[in-house]
Amino acid sequence: MHKLTATIITLNEASRIARCIESVQFADEVVVVDSGSTDDTCRIAQEMGCRVITQEWLGYGGQKQFAVDLASSDWVLCVDADEVVTSELAASIKQVMQRPDAEAYSFPRRNYFLGEPLRYGEGYPDRSLRLFNRKKAGWTQDLVHEAVRCEGRIQKLEGDLNHFSEETISQYLAKQNKYTQIQAEDMFRRGKKVGLGKILVSPIIRFFKFYILRRGFLDGMPGFVHIVIGCMNSFMKYVKLYELSSKNRD
């Protein structure tokens, strides 16, 4: 059996961290990297047997890679504080750790929204690559929407990673506003340009792809609200990029 380290990055996650840690207790080690919580996040993690390290915020990709680098084993499972590994996924991970036949593994992530699990659209299967050999894979340094890049074989696992992305709509919208601002600033730094066509067409394409083609309409009201906010995000990140470009011209 290969040793496994689970990593979690946190900031004021006292209301959710215990459930997340409990779901990864099958790992040989749980490393929590906290970026300055003022609630009981660190205390809860320590009491549950985690190794807790404080690190100033490095961006999403940088913070997650920092946690990976602290692992005492080569195999790493990366989860967020608002995610829960289901028993089916845990069984799949334990089985594959007996004799890995790839350098990384992906599995479906099931998003919960307005209290309901999403089954279609953007909400599922939302396949995520989170289990990997750190000698062959690692996190990109993106400030937001970071991803794991792997030099080797990637296989698929059965079982869901449940994602509880919001506690209230207001909190969810505040988070999306933060993400779109980071995305816009990152695109601006990389010299990206945007025009009226992109601003108009991007949300329409996103709606058609996820709500119609991938049948997001079958998720009822939660599915509709989820995709509308997603389309708004597409609109807002390009509008914010346009604003930054306009100010630079002035």
C-alpha positions in Angstrom: 0.0 0.0 0.0 1.4 3.4 -1.1 1.4 6.1 1.6 -1.1 9.0 0.9 -1.2 12.6 2.1 -4.4 14.6 1.9 -3.9 18.4 1.7 -6.4 21.1 2.4 -6.0 24.9 2.2 -8.1 27.0 4.5 -9.2 30.5 5.6 -12.0 30.8 8.1 -13.6 27.4 7.4 -14.6 26.5 11.0 -18.1 25.6 9.9 -17.0 23.2 7.2 -13.5 21.9 8.0 -14.5 19.0 10.3 -16.7 17.4 7.7 -13.9 17.7 5.1 -11.2 16.2 7.3 -13.5 13.4 8.5 -13.9 12.3 4.8 -10.2 12.0 4.2 -9.2 10.2 7.5 -8.3 7.1 5.4 -5.1 9.0 4.3 -1.9 8.4 6.2 -1.5 12.1 6.8 -3.7 15.2 6.5 -1.9 18.5 6.0 -3.8 21.8 6.5 -2.3 25.0 5.2 -4.1 28.0 6.7 -3.7 31.6 5.4 -4.6 33.4 8.5 -8.0 32.2 9.9 -9.5 34.3 12.7 -12.0 31.6 13.7 -11.5 28.0 15.1 -10.4 26.5 11.8 -6.8 25.7 13.0 -7.9 24.5 16.4 -10.5 22.1 14.9 -7.9 20.7 12.4 -5.3 20.2 15.1 -7.7 18.4 17.4 -8.6 16.1 14.5 -5.0 15.1 14.2 -4.0 17.2 11.2 -0.6 18.8 10.7 -1.4 22.6 10.5 0.9 25.1 8.9 0.3 28.9 8.5 1.3 30.4 5.2 0.5 33.9 3.8 -1.7 33.7 0.7 0.2 32.7 -2.4 -2.7 32.6 -4.8 -4.9 29.5 -5.3 -2.3 27.5 -7.4 0.7 28.6 -5.3 -1.0 27.8 -2.0 -2.1 24.4 -3.1 1.4 23.6 -4.4 2.9 24.8 -1.1 0.7 22.3 0.7 1.8 19.5 -1.8 5.4 20.3 -1.1 4.9 19.7 2.6 3.5 16.2 2.1 5.6 13.4 3.6 4.5 11.0 0.9 4.8 11.2 -2.9 1.1 10.4 -3.4 -1.2 13.4 -2.7 -4.9 13.9 -2.6 -5.9 17.6 -2.7 -9.3 18.7 -1.5 -10.8 22.0 -0.6 -12.4 22.8 2.8 -15.9 22.9 1.2 -15.5 19.4 -0.4 -16.3 16.0 0.9 -14.9 12.6 -0.3 -17.7 10.1 -0.5 -17.3 6.6 0.8 -17.4 5.3 -2.8 -14.6 7.6 -3.9 -12.6 6.7 -0.7 -12.9 3.0 -1.6 -11.7 3.7 -5.1 -8.7 5.6 -3.8 -7.7 3.0 -1.3 -7.9 0.3 -3.9 -5.8 2.1 -6.5 -3.2 3.0 -3.8 -2.4 -0.7 -3.5 -1.0 -0.8 -7.0 -1.2 2.5 -9.0 -1.2 2.1 -12.7 -1.0 5.8 -13.6 0.7 8.9 -12.4 -2.6 10.8 -11.6 -6.3 10.1 -11.2 -9.4 12.1 -11.9 -12.9 11.6 -10.5 -16.4 13.3 -10.8 -17.1 16.3 -8.6 -20.8 16.8 -7.7 -21.7 20.4 -7.1 -24.4 21.2 -4.6 -26.3 24.5 -5.2 -29.3 25.9 -3.3 -29.2 22.8 -1.2 -29.6 20.4 -4.1 -27.1 18.2 -5.9 -26.7 19.2 -9.6 -26.8 16.3 -12.0 -26.2 18.0 -15.3 -24.9 21.2 -16.9 -21.8 22.7 -15.2 -22.6 20.9 -12.0 -21.8 17.3 -13.0 -19.7 15.4 -13.6 -17.2 18.4 -13.4 -14.3 15.9 -13.5 -11.4 16.9 -11.4 -7.8 15.7 -11.2 -6.9 15.7 -7.5 -5.0 12.5 -6.8 -1.4 12.3 -8.2 2.2 11.4 -7.7 3.9 14.7 -6.9 7.0 13.6 -8.7 5.0 13.6 -11.9 2.4 16.3 -11.4 1.7 19.5 -9.6 -0.5 22.6 -9.5 -0.3 25.4 -12.0 0.5 28.9 -10.5 -2.8 30.4 -11.7 -4.2 32.9 -9.2 -7.7 31.4 -9.8 -9.1 28.3 -11.6 -5.8 26.5 -11.0 -5.3 23.0 -12.3 -3.0 20.0 -11.9 -0.6 19.4 -14.8 0.6 15.8 -15.1 3.6 14.3 -17.0 2.3 10.8 -17.5 -0.8 8.7 -17.5 -4.1 9.8 -16.1 -6.8 7.3 -15.2 -10.4 7.8 -14.0 -11.8 6.7 -10.7 -15.3 5.9 -9.6 -17.1 7.8 -6.8 -17.9 11.4 -6.3 -16.2 14.4 -4.7 -19.1 16.4 -3.2 -18.7 20.2 -3.5 -20.7 22.5 -1.2 -19.8 25.7 -2.9 -21.9 28.3 -1.0 -23.7 28.8 2.3 -25.9 31.7 1.0 -26.5 33.2 -2.4 -25.0 36.5 -1.1 -21.8 34.7 -0.1 -21.7 32.8 -3.4 -22.0 36.1 -5.4 -19.4 37.8 -3.3 -17.0 34.9 -4.1 -17.8 35.1 -7.8 -17.2 38.8 -7.8 -13.8 38.2 -6.3 -12.9 35.4 -8.8 -13.9 37.5 -11.9 -11.8 40.4 -10.6 -8.8 38.2 -10.2 -9.4 36.7 -13.7 -9.7 40.1 -15.3 -6.5 41.4 -13.7 -4.6 38.2 -14.7 -5.8 38.6 -18.3 -4.8 42.2 -18.3 -1.3 41.4 -17.1 -0.9 38.9 -19.9 -1.9 41.5 -22.5 -5.3 40.0 -23.3 -7.8 42.3 -25.2 -11.5 42.2 -25.4 -14.2 43.7 -27.6 -17.9 44.0 -27.7 -18.3 40.8 -29.6 -16.6 38.7 -26.9 -18.5 40.4 -24.1 -21.8 39.6 -25.8 -21.2 36.2 -27.2 -19.3 34.5 -24.4 -22.3 34.3 -22.0 -24.6 33.1 -24.8 -22.3 30.3 -25.8 -21.9 29.2 -22.2 -25.7 29.2 -21.6 -26.3 27.1 -24.8 -23.5 24.6 -24.0 -24.4 23.9 -20.4 -28.1 24.6 -20.1 -29.2 23.2 -23.4 -26.5 20.7 -24.7 -25.6 19.4 -21.3 -29.2 19.5 -20.1 -28.8 21.8 -17.2 -32.5 22.5 -17.5 -33.1 19.1 -15.9 -31.8 20.5 -12.6 -34.8 22.8 -12.2 -34.5 26.1 -10.4 -31.0 25.4 -8.9 -29.7 24.5 -12.3 -31.1 27.6 -13.9 -29.8 30.0 -11.2 -26.4 28.2 -11.3 -26.0 28.7 -15.1 -27.3 32.3 -15.0 -24.6 33.2 -12.4 -22.0 31.3 -14.5 -23.0 33.4 -17.6 -22.9 36.5 -15.6 -19.3 35.6 -14.5 -18.4 35.3 -18.2 -19.9 38.7 -18.9 -18.3 40.4 -15.8 -14.7 39.1 -16.2 -14.6 40.6 -19.8 -16.3 43.8 -18.8 -13.7 44.2 -16.0 -10.9 43.5 -18.4 -12.4 46.1 -20.7 -12.5 48.6 -17.8 -8.8 47.9 -17.0 -7.8 48.3 -20.6 -9.7 51.6 -20.9 -8.1 53.0 -17.8 -4.7 52.0 -19.1 -5.3 53.8 -22.4 -6.4 57.0 -20.5 
